[in-house]
Amino acid sequence: MDFMKPETVLDLNNIRQALQRMEDTIIFYFIERSQFFTCPSVYKKDVFPIPKFDGSFLDWLLSQHEKIQSQVRRYQAPDEYPFFPEIVQPSFLPKVNYPPVLASYADEININKNVLKVYVDNMVPGISSGSGDQMENLGSAAMADIDALQSLSRRIHFGMFVAEAKFRNETEKFTKLIKNKDIKGIDKAITNTAVEEKILKRLLEKAKTYGVDPTLKFTQHIQNKVKPEVVVKIYKDYVIPLTKKVEIDYLMRRLEDEETT
């Protein structure tokens, strides 16, 4: 997949391959986060006095990362969406003129607030090694959170490329659904239960494989760093539904560009 070549980006086979690679990244970042306890103080406002900042420690650390990363063009990339778009800075590097692939309003579809809330409330408890604070590891836990969050965000917002590819492949069908504001119909049209089941089975095997030390002998006690069933549940209950939300939000506005041409 090459963002300078739109035809490669909207190839569903290329999209599926990209999504499979993202599964690997997400699982490995979950494994990194699993070294630490839940560390609830990281996610609560006003626990630590941060000068001139209203938010949690994670909010502050993530926003500082995004401020720096924006200056090296991270958020100019078509597949990257910031959690704090208001702090994005201009880059001193030459601008990359990516050919347009998505509709003109794509940058306006950003559900990272949802991603952050679901991650803190529902994912962290499942992938952490224990409950409560480890004061010596608050920074390390938050750094691991940032990697996991950014990989989840990229995977979920990649749904827009899926939606665009499907729209172009079945333009007449989706145009009718969009004009009728048929959200249930769009949801049904973008859902492929067989593919989703295949994803979940693949995730289960990947989590089983990546989460253990391969040097252990069969006679030794083997314990996964992250429970494979937890990874599957996260995808089934949160990642896939949030991706579908992105797809639907994108498709519901898809005719806007057609109306202005």
Contacts in CASP RR format, 6 or more apart in sequence:
PFRMAT RR
TARGET T0000
AUTHOR 0000-0000-0000
METHOD contacts of the structure
MODEL  1
MDFMKPETVLDLNNIRQALQRMEDTIIFYFIERSQFFTCPSVYKKDVFPI
PKFDGSFLDWLLSQHEKIQSQVRRYQAPDEYPFFPEIVQPSFLPKVNYPP
VLASYADEININKNVLKVYVDNMVPGISSGSGDQMENLGSAAMADIDALQ
SLSRRIHFGMFVAEAKFRNETEKFTKLIKNKDIKGIDKAITNTAVEEKIL
KRLLEKAKTYGVDPTLKFTQHIQNKVKPEVVVKIYKDYVIPLTKKVEIDY
LMRRLEDEETT
1 8 0 8 1.000
1 9 0 8 1.000
1 11 0 8 1.000
1 14 0 8 1.000
1 15 0 8 1.000
1 17 0 8 1.000
1 18 0 8 1.000
2 8 0 8 1.000
2 9 0 8 1.000
3 9 0 8 1.000
3 77 0 8 1.000
3 78 0 8 1.000
3 79 0 8 1.000
3 98 0 8 1.000
3 99 0 8 1.000
3 101 0 8 1.000
4 98 0 8 1.000
4 99 0 8 1.000
5 99 0 8 1.000
6 99 0 8 1.000
6 100 0 8 1.000
6 101 0 8 1.000
8 14 0 8 1.000
9 15 0 8 1.000
9 78 0 8 1.000
9 101 0 8 1.000
9 161 0 8 1.000
10 101 0 8 1.000
10 161 0 8 1.000
10 164 0 8 1.000
10 165 0 8 1.000
10 168 0 8 1.000
11 165 0 8 1.000
12 162 0 8 1.000
12 165 0 8 1.000
12 166 0 8 1.000
12 169 0 8 1.000
15 158 0 8 1.000
15 161 0 8 1.000
15 162 0 8 1.000
15 165 0 8 1.000
18 158 0 8 1.000
19 155 0 8 1.000
19 158 0 8 1.000
20 202 0 8 1.000
22 151 0 8 1.000
22 154 0 8 1.000
22 155 0 8 1.000
22 158 0 8 1.000
23 155 0 8 1.000
23 199 0 8 1.000
23 202 0 8 1.000
23 203 0 8 1.000
23 206 0 8 1.000
24 206 0 8 1.000
24 210 0 8 1.000
25 151 0 8 1.000
26 148 0 8 1.000
26 151 0 8 1.000
26 152 0 8 1.000
26 155 0 8 1.000
26 239 0 8 1.000
27 203 0 8 1.000
27 206 0 8 1.000
27 207 0 8 1.000
27 210 0 8 1.000
27 211 0 8 1.000
27 226 0 8 1.000
27 231 0 8 1.000
28 210 0 8 1.000
29 144 0 8 1.000
29 147 0 8 1.000
29 148 0 8 1.000
29 151 0 8 1.000
30 123 0 8 1.000
30 127 0 8 1.000
30 148 0 8 1.000
30 226 0 8 1.000
30 231 0 8 1.000
30 234 0 8 1.000
31 210 0 8 1.000
31 211 0 8 1.000
31 225 0 8 1.000
31 226 0 8 1.000
32 144 0 8 1.000
32 147 0 8 1.000
32 148 0 8 1.000
33 124 0 8 1.000
33 127 0 8 1.000
33 128 0 8 1.000
33 141 0 8 1.000
33 144 0 8 1.000
33 145 0 8 1.000
33 147 0 8 1.000
33 148 0 8 1.000
34 127 0 8 1.000
34 128 0 8 1.000
34 129 0 8 1.000
34 225 0 8 1.000
34 226 0 8 1.000
35 129 0 8 1.000
35 140 0 8 1.000
35 144 0 8 1.000
35 225 0 8 1.000
36 128 0 8 1.000
36 129 0 8 1.000
36 134 0 8 1.000
36 137 0 8 1.000
36 140 0 8 1.000
36 141 0 8 1.000
36 144 0 8 1.000
37 128 0 8 1.000
37 129 0 8 1.000
37 130 0 8 1.000
37 131 0 8 1.000
37 132 0 8 1.000
37 133 0 8 1.000
37 134 0 8 1.000
37 137 0 8 1.000
37 141 0 8 1.000
38 124 0 8 1.000
38 125 0 8 1.000
38 128 0 8 1.000
38 130 0 8 1.000
38 131 0 8 1.000
38 132 0 8 1.000
39 128 0 8 1.000
39 132 0 8 1.000
39 133 0 8 1.000
39 134 0 8 1.000
39 137 0 8 1.000
39 138 0 8 1.000
39 141 0 8 1.000
39 142 0 8 1.000
40 132 0 8 1.000
40 133 0 8 1.000
41 47 0 8 1.000
41 48 0 8 1.000
41 57 0 8 1.000
41 133 0 8 1.000
41 138 0 8 1.000
42 56 0 8 1.000
42 57 0 8 1.000
42 58 0 8 1.000
42 138 0 8 1.000
42 139 0 8 1.000
42 141 0 8 1.000
42 142 0 8 1.000
42 145 0 8 1.000
43 56 0 8 1.000
43 57 0 8 1.000
43 58 0 8 1.000
43 120 0 8 1.000
43 124 0 8 1.000
44 56 0 8 1.000
45 54 0 8 1.000
45 55 0 8 1.000
45 56 0 8 1.000
45 59 0 8 1.000
46 55 0 8 1.000
47 56 0 8 1.000
47 57 0 8 1.000
48 57 0 8 1.000
50 57 0 8 1.000
50 60 0 8 1.000
53 59 0 8 1.000
53 60 0 8 1.000
53 63 0 8 1.000
57 138 0 8 1.000
57 139 0 8 1.000
57 142 0 8 1.000
58 120 0 8 1.000
58 142 0 8 1.000
58 145 0 8 1.000
58 146 0 8 1.000
59 84 0 8 1.000
61 139 0 8 1.000
61 142 0 8 1.000
61 143 0 8 1.000
61 146 0 8 1.000
62 83 0 8 1.000
62 84 0 8 1.000
62 142 0 8 1.000
62 145 0 8 1.000
62 146 0 8 1.000
62 149 0 8 1.000
63 83 0 8 1.000
63 84 0 8 1.000
63 87 0 8 1.000
65 146 0 8 1.000
66 74 0 8 1.000
66 75 0 8 1.000
66 82 0 8 1.000
66 83 0 8 1.000
66 84 0 8 1.000
66 87 0 8 1.000
66 88 0 8 1.000
67 84 0 8 1.000
67 87 0 8 1.000
67 88 0 8 1.000
67 89 0 8 1.000
69 75 0 8 1.000
70 82 0 8 1.000
70 87 0 8 1.000
70 88 0 8 1.000
70 89 0 8 1.000
70 90 0 8 1.000
70 91 0 8 1.000
71 89 0 8 1.000
71 90 0 8 1.000
71 91 0 8 1.000
71 92 0 8 1.000
71 93 0 8 1.000
72 91 0 8 1.000
72 93 0 8 1.000
73 91 0 8 1.000
73 93 0 8 1.000
73 95 0 8 1.000
73 96 0 8 1.000
74 80 0 8 1.000
75 81 0 8 1.000
75 82 0 8 1.000
75 85 0 8 1.000
75 88 0 8 1.000
76 91 0 8 1.000
76 95 0 8 1.000
76 96 0 8 1.000
76 98 0 8 1.000
77 96 0 8 1.000
77 98 0 8 1.000
78 98 0 8 1.000
78 101 0 8 1.000
78 102 0 8 1.000
78 106 0 8 1.000
79 154 0 8 1.000
79 157 0 8 1.000
79 158 0 8 1.000
79 161 0 8 1.000
80 153 0 8 1.000
80 154 0 8 1.000
81 107 0 8 1.000
81 110 0 8 1.000
81 112 0 8 1.000
81 153 0 8 1.000
81 154 0 8 1.000
81 157 0 8 1.000
82 88 0 8 1.000
82 110 0 8 1.000
82 112 0 8 1.000
83 112 0 8 1.000
83 113 0 8 1.000
83 115 0 8 1.000
83 116 0 8 1.000
83 149 0 8 1.000
83 153 0 8 1.000
85 110 0 8 1.000
101 161 0 8 1.000
101 164 0 8 1.000
102 160 0 8 1.000
102 161 0 8 1.000
102 164 0 8 1.000
102 250 0 8 1.000
103 164 0 8 1.000
103 250 0 8 1.000
103 253 0 8 1.000
103 254 0 8 1.000
103 256 0 8 1.000
103 257 0 8 1.000
104 256 0 8 1.000
104 257 0 8 1.000
105 253 0 8 1.000
105 256 0 8 1.000
105 257 0 8 1.000
106 160 0 8 1.000
106 250 0 8 1.000
109 157 0 8 1.000
109 160 0 8 1.000
109 246 0 8 1.000
109 249 0 8 1.000
109 250 0 8 1.000
109 253 0 8 1.000
110 157 0 8 1.000
111 156 0 8 1.000
111 157 0 8 1.000
111 242 0 8 1.000
111 245 0 8 1.000
111 246 0 8 1.000
111 249 0 8 1.000
112 153 0 8 1.000
114 242 0 8 1.000
114 245 0 8 1.000
115 149 0 8 1.000
115 152 0 8 1.000
115 153 0 8 1.000
115 156 0 8 1.000
115 242 0 8 1.000
116 149 0 8 1.000
118 238 0 8 1.000
118 242 0 8 1.000
119 145 0 8 1.000
119 148 0 8 1.000
119 149 0 8 1.000
119 152 0 8 1.000
122 234 0 8 1.000
122 237 0 8 1.000
122 238 0 8 1.000
123 148 0 8 1.000
123 234 0 8 1.000
123 238 0 8 1.000
124 145 0 8 1.000
125 131 0 8 1.000
126 227 0 8 1.000
126 230 0 8 1.000
127 226 0 8 1.000
127 230 0 8 1.000
127 234 0 8 1.000
134 141 0 8 1.000
152 239 0 8 1.000
155 239 0 8 1.000
155 243 0 8 1.000
156 239 0 8 1.000
156 242 0 8 1.000
156 243 0 8 1.000
156 246 0 8 1.000
157 246 0 8 1.000
158 243 0 8 1.000
159 243 0 8 1.000
159 246 0 8 1.000
159 247 0 8 1.000
159 250 0 8 1.000
160 246 0 8 1.000
160 247 0 8 1.000
160 250 0 8 1.000
162 190 0 8 1.000
162 243 0 8 1.000
162 247 0 8 1.000
163 190 0 8 1.000
163 246 0 8 1.000
163 247 0 8 1.000
163 248 0 8 1.000
163 250 0 8 1.000
163 251 0 8 1.000
163 254 0 8 1.000
164 250 0 8 1.000
166 174 0 8 1.000
166 189 0 8 1.000
166 190 0 8 1.000
166 247 0 8 1.000
167 174 0 8 1.000
167 251 0 8 1.000
167 254 0 8 1.000
170 189 0 8 1.000
173 189 0 8 1.000
174 186 0 8 1.000
174 189 0 8 1.000
174 251 0 8 1.000
174 254 0 8 1.000
175 255 0 8 1.000
177 185 0 8 1.000
177 186 0 8 1.000
177 189 0 8 1.000
177 251 0 8 1.000
178 186 0 8 1.000
178 251 0 8 1.000
178 252 0 8 1.000
178 254 0 8 1.000
178 255 0 8 1.000
179 255 0 8 1.000
181 252 0 8 1.000
183 248 0 8 1.000
183 252 0 8 1.000
186 247 0 8 1.000
186 248 0 8 1.000
186 251 0 8 1.000
186 252 0 8 1.000
187 244 0 8 1.000
187 248 0 8 1.000
190 244 0 8 1.000
190 247 0 8 1.000
190 248 0 8 1.000
190 251 0 8 1.000
191 244 0 8 1.000
196 236 0 8 1.000
196 240 0 8 1.000
199 235 0 8 1.000
199 240 0 8 1.000
200 232 0 8 1.000
200 235 0 8 1.000
200 236 0 8 1.000
203 228 0 8 1.000
203 231 0 8 1.000
203 232 0 8 1.000
203 235 0 8 1.000
204 228 0 8 1.000
204 229 0 8 1.000
204 231 0 8 1.000
204 232 0 8 1.000
206 231 0 8 1.000
207 224 0 8 1.000
207 226 0 8 1.000
207 227 0 8 1.000
207 228 0 8 1.000
207 231 0 8 1.000
207 232 0 8 1.000
208 224 0 8 1.000
208 228 0 8 1.000
211 224 0 8 1.000
211 225 0 8 1.000
211 226 0 8 1.000
212 222 0 8 1.000
212 223 0 8 1.000
212 224 0 8 1.000
212 225 0 8 1.000
213 222 0 8 1.000
216 222 0 8 1.000
END
